[in-house]
């Protein structure tokens, strides 16, 4: 079965076209990323801006043309933090349907955490227990579990765009803005106080983690082979955060072409990852390009085998 999954995030819109083998193996055949920043200003206004909606719709029109040649049997579009938080999300969903024919499925924070976990662990060979950290533009999902069964999951109302818009108003941010942002992250992380992090491998997914990995490796362009399962230590994250916080976004943009669309929010993303690692006791994370798109692709295989199965529940405890 060939599937296409589009992840409509606060900052990015990501496309995955993949083949699913009968044994459950997922074989990616096309990746795409665009950065329309759909969720710009959602945190303050509570609604998607008309210009942001138009940018996102144009990306989805493009993706429709990219998907067509692959003979895709199922196409899934998921909206995450920005879409679920917006008071006018119905307007956005209607615009997408009218322009592309696609139906947007809005994931709850817990659903996003679940399918991100499933996608992330599918790409790390031999893992028996994992903690998945998904830092998005509007929210951060943290999930702990075994190979396929979740033990705990939470969606936190912090993300690189949201944190930047709320606190980091100067470029570069002032020390008091950094302190206020860190306090906000710490408050949110209290929700994971009883999470069973011990004995798990930490996997960091999404744009913040992959961008920091590329910076740590000194790469000027995105290289999926260099990113996939690359290690990122706490000391490296700390060093990158301290470096980035002192730089204006124009200078950050010059560090690598992957900074386009991220230069003004990567400092907040690095802060969140640093605080999550500190709070959870991880000295290192494994960086993965896999996330909710991959989990939803695996969900479609599950549905094709067992019609009517739409979700999973975490194990108790």
N, C-alpha and C positions, 0 to 999 in steps of 0.2 A: 504494500500500500504506500502511495506517495501522498504526503500531506504538506500543507503550507500553514505556518503559524506566524501571526503578526502580533508583536507586543507593543501596544500603544502606551508609552510611558510619559512621565512628566516632561522629560527632556528629549528623549530619543524615541524613534519608532524603528523597531527591528523586525527583519524578515528572516525566517528560516524555511527553506524547502528541504524536506528530508524523506528518505525511503525507510520504511519500517519493515524489517524482516520478520518472518513468522516466529523466530526465537526471541523476539523482543529487542534485537539490536537496532539502534537508530543510526542511519548513515546520512550525515548532512551532505547536501549537494549544492546548496546555494545559501550564502549569507549576504544580507545587506543592512546598512545602517544609515539613517538620516536623522538630523537633529533639528526638528521644527520648533522645539520647546512649546509644546501644546499647553503645558501647565503654567506658563509665565503669568504671574499675578494671581493665580487661583487662591493662594493662601490668604491674600489680603481682600480680594473681591468676592471670593466664594463662587466664581463663575469663570468659564472659559471665555477668553476674548475673541471677538469675531475674526481678527487677523490671525490669531493662533489656530483657530478652527480651520481657516482657509489654508494655512500652510500644511496642516496635518492632512487635510483632504487631498491636496495635491500630491503628497507623498503616497497616500493610499491608492490614488489613481495610477501612479507610476508602478507601485507594487503589483497591482492587478495585471498590468501588461507584462511584468516580469514573471508572474506566476503562470500565466496561460500556456506557454510552450511546454511545460513539464507534465501535462496530463494529470494534474493533481486531483485526487479523489475527494479530499476533505480540506476545507480552508477554515481556519479558526482565527478570529481577531479578538484579542482581549484588551480591555481597558483597565488600567491599574489606578494608582493614587489620584492623579489629576482628574480623570474621568469620574471616578466614584465620588470624589469630593465636590464636584461642580454642581451647582444648582440647576444649570442648563444642560446637563448631560444628555437629556432626551433630545434636545436640539442637535447636539453633536452626532448622536447615534442616527438620527433621521437624515442628517446631511451626508453622512458616510453611506448610508443605504441608498440614497438617491443618486449619489455620484459614482458609486462603485458596485452596488448590488450586494455588498458585504454586510453582514449583521455583526455588530460589536457586542461581545459578551463582557459585561462588567464584573470583574472578580472582586470579591471581598478581600480584605487584608489577609484573613486566614486562608482563603483559597489560594491567594498569590503565594503565601509562604509554603503551603503544601506542594504546589506544582513546581515551584522553584526548587524545593528540596529534591523532589523526584528527578528533575532535570539535572541538577548539579551532581548528585551522587552517581548518576548514570555515566559520567565521564571520568570518574576516578577509579581506576582498577584496584580491586582487592580491598576496598573500604568495607569495614564492618560497622563502624559507628562514626557519624559525622555531625558537624555543626555547620549549617549553611548561613552565610551572611550576605544579604542582598541589599546593597545600598542604592536606592533609586533616587530620582529627583524629588519626589514628594514624601516617600516613606522608606523605612528600612525594615525588612523582614528577617527574623532570626528563627531558625528551626533546628531542632536537635532530634536525631533518631538513628535507627539502624539502617540497613541497606534499603529497605522499602517502607518501614513502619516508623511513623513519627511518634516521638515521646513528648515533645513540647514545641509549640510554635507561637509566635506573636508578630503582629505588625505594629511598628512604632511610628508615630507621627513626626518623624524627622527624615529629611532627605537633603541632598546637596543643593537643590534649588530652593526648597522651603527654608532651610537654615540660612542660606545666603540672603534671601529676600527679607527674612525676619531680623537678622542680626548684623550681617557683614555688609554694612551700607557704604563703607569707604573702600577705596581701591589704592593700595592694599588696606585690609581691615585694621582698625585701631585695636590696641591691646584690650581695652574694655569690651569691645565687640567680640573679640575672641573669647574672653572670659565668660560673657553672657551666653554665647553659643554653646560653650562647653558645659555650662550649668544646665542648659536645656537638654543636651544629650544625656547627661548624667541622670536627670530626672526621669527621662523616658526609659533608660536602661534599668531602672528599679524594677520594671515589670519582669525582668529575666532573673531576678535574684535567686529563685529556687530552681532554675533550669539545670538539668544534669549534664553539664559541659564535660565533666571528667571522662577521660579515656577516648574522647572523640577527636577526629581530624577536622580542623577548621577549613572550610572551602569558601572563598570570597568570589562572588559573581557580580556581573553588571559593570557599567562603564567606569566607576571610580576605581575598582580593583584592577581592571585590565589596563587602564590608563597609568596607574601608579606602577604596575609591573613593567610597562613599556619605558617609563621614565627611569626606573631603577636599572633597566638594562641598557639605557642610553640609546634607544631606538627612535628614529625620526618618523617612522611610518608604522601603521598597524601591521602586525605579523601574527596570524592566528597560531602558527606553530610555536612561536616564541612565548606566547601568552599561555597556551594550554598547559595546565598543571604546573605552572612556574611557581616557585616558592617566593614568599614575600615575608620577611621577618619584621617583628615589631620595631626593632632598631631602625630598619630601613624606612618603614612608614613614619616613624617619629622624625627621622632626618628629612624626609620629603616634606612633611607637614611644616616643620620649622623653616625650611627653605621657601616653600610656596607662600607662606603667610606674610613674608616680607616683600614679595614681588607684586608689582601691578599686573593686571591681567594681560596687558599688551606684551609685557616681557614673558609671561608664562606662555602665551600663544606662540612665541618664537621658539620654544623649547622643542616642539614636535608638531607635526601636522595633525596628530590625534587630538591636539588641544583645541582645534577649531570647534566652537560650540560648547567647550567645557572649561575654557581658561578662567572664566569668572566664577565657577562653582567648584573647581577641583580642590581648593583649600578646605571648603566645608566638607567635601567628601572624604578627604584625608583625615580630617579631625574625627569624623564619625567612625571611620575604620579604626583609627588609633584608640578611641575610647572604648569601642566594642572589644577590641583585643585586650586592652588593659582590664576591663571589667570582667571578661570571661577567662582571663588567665592564659591566653594563647600567645606563645612566643613567635609563632609563624602561622601563616595561612597559605593554602594552596589556591592559586588563582585559576579560575575556570571561565571560559566564555559561555558555558552552558547555564541556563537559567529557566525562567518560566516557559519560554518557547519550547524547550526540549521536554519539559514535564508535560505540557499540553499535547505535544506530539505523541508521547507515550500514552497519555490518556485516550487519545483517539484510537490507538491500537487496542487498548483495553475495551473500549466501547464496541469496536468492531467484533471482538470475541464474545463480549457479554453485553448485548444491547440492554439499555436501561440503567447500566451502572454509570453514574455521573460524578461520584466523588468518593473520597475515602475519609475515614475518621482516624484520628491519632489513637494510639493505644493508651490506656489509662496509666497514670503514674508518671 
